Amino acid sequence: MTTEYRKEINRLYQVEYGAKPELVLRFVGIVFGAAVLYWHTGWEVSWLWPIGFCLAHVLYYLFLASRDEESSIWDVRIACLLFLFVLISFLWMPAMMAAQSDATLVFVGSTLMATVLVFLVRRGDTIGYLVAGELLVVCCMYVAVFIYRPALETSVSHWVSLMVNFVLTGYLAQALILSRQATLASIAAAEQAVQREKMAAIGELAGGVAHDFNNLLTAILGNLELSHELEDGAEKNAVLKEAHDAAKRAEAEVKQLLIYARKAPFFRVETDLSDSAAEMADLVRRLVPEHVEFEMKSDGSEMPVYVDKPHLLTALFGLVSNAVDAMPEGGQLKVVTQLQTSDGRMVMADGEDIEPGAYGVISVHDTGTGIAKQDLPRVVQPFHSTKPPGQGTGLGLPMVLGFARDHGGAIRLLSETSGTVAEIWLPLKTKP
């Protein structure tokens, strides 16, 4: 369950701090809003609003960023409580404004509270007690507005106002629950799609694996039979060692396949990208038919990344499989790992850019037919396939893109009629 908790910590971090422009706008907006509020009302308490909000975010950010891969259920619970603290640190001022007699303050306060409701629905939180906590905080704020607002002219107005609050809370509860269900369904569908891609790749590997196992079994059985015929102790030990070595190679191959095929969420570990690619070389090579020349190399740079190895292998399999399909008559396929630097202005395959900094890049080069210029912007869209009907799902590159983006990176595609280069960019030592 540790990986599930780590995954939730990562999700909370990405939801709150993943979109940098929106985050900057949020903080600039609250400081500007406090200044305007002070100018309009003269309230000294106006300045406590941005100060408290920023302090709450500092605590929340530091806690999320400090969690390691061994996150526990208590880490998730503390993170949820800290988010509720962040929520309260923002909502108390709009609630206070909405309870005034000034029509401008009532309008602005009510609008800000409604904005928070939209934000909560967009978050799509999946933890039941966090959703319940969000509802409780919002309800308490609306109750406070109802209690402390100026007296209404008639009792009818009083009860209508109360009814509207109940209806609003009910719709919010329904929206949060539906959003939670949609998020859980999306996560389940993504995991099933990844598993299907893994099983498809294992099917392609089956022939090569069977051939290797046949060779290993021949070596094991042959050496064991030979050991019965040898009388010299040194020679007997030598052939037994060869049988043992062959058995260990078979064991290592089975372990690698089982790790790859396992059903599991992301479990990121620090690893060197070049070393990981080298470890995967044998499995990747089996996807390449004999009529395609295969080469794997690295520029020798150290590239420490936080990555889920089985998912990296799945992504690499997807790119290699596409490259092989693009060379039905044969060609050259090269897998390269290298250190690259982004200046923040490089546009990636999905039209988005990536943060400036150092990246480990694993690229697949082929000499195939290439991707048509008009198709390049669309090949990363789900279900868009350039392969003949029945030969492609249109999920391969979108899944590679999802893997890269989930790890803070991206993919880049360079294609001409002489071939294609598909690159996975992964940031160096990015946490959480």
Summary of the structure (lengths in Angstrom):
residues: 432
radius of gyration: 28.6
end to end distance: 17.4
largest distance: 110.0
contacts: 1285
relative contact order: 0.07
helix: 63%
strand: 13%
